[in-house]
Amino acid sequence: MTSIPFYLESDVEALLLNIPYTRFMKSSGALRYWSSLCTDAKELASILRDYPRVRYAPLEPLYLCARAAASLDEHLVADLSTHWTWKGVVYAAFLCSLRPKIEYRKHLWDARERAPHNQWLVDLAICEIDKSPIGSYVQHQECLRELRAVVERIPAQRALLRPGPQQEELFLLRSSAESIAKAYRIGGVSAARAAIDSSPWKPFLRRPGLL
């Protein structure tokens, strides 16, 4: 039986939406981007300490990284490593580097071949989990550790990621979808909304918040 994602894909997309994965797909760009984040953290340290009471636009990338790292767990790592494209592997490796835990290692290793152009980043994340040096990317490792220290000092604002429908729920949802479509054909948008509100779909359609 094919596995299905644990978390709702829309919630995961919202969590990662403004984290610019293209900036750290390549090793040269990653070093520049991570270095710039560390520089901003040093120069704006007094403002960063006031988060979340004070938010400052130039520090938004750091807030986003801290929130995503705080939201990381094994289910999210597994989803990104398995059910997304190579982009998910890039996200997973980056976030695991910010919050390295031994239970994430196997997911990264199993996903390594799915991101052939980004294996350096997967290897870097695995080395951070193993607390071992990575000879080819010493500067990246040092910069990433500095960034991790910055992110760890930002008060956690963990996202509420909702579990998606699991295998036993999918048939019920498909049946409800047919009923909603029928309500729309008969009574239009208002009837469809009423059908949704009384259906098993409702918990999967509301917007998530923070814990």
PyMOL commands that set and color helices and strands:
alter all, ss='L'
color gray80, all
select helices_A, chain A and resi 9-16+21-24+27-43+45-48+57-70+74-82+86-98+102-114+116-130+135-153+167-197+202-205
alter helices_A, ss='H'
color red, helices_A
deselect
rebuild
show_as cartoon
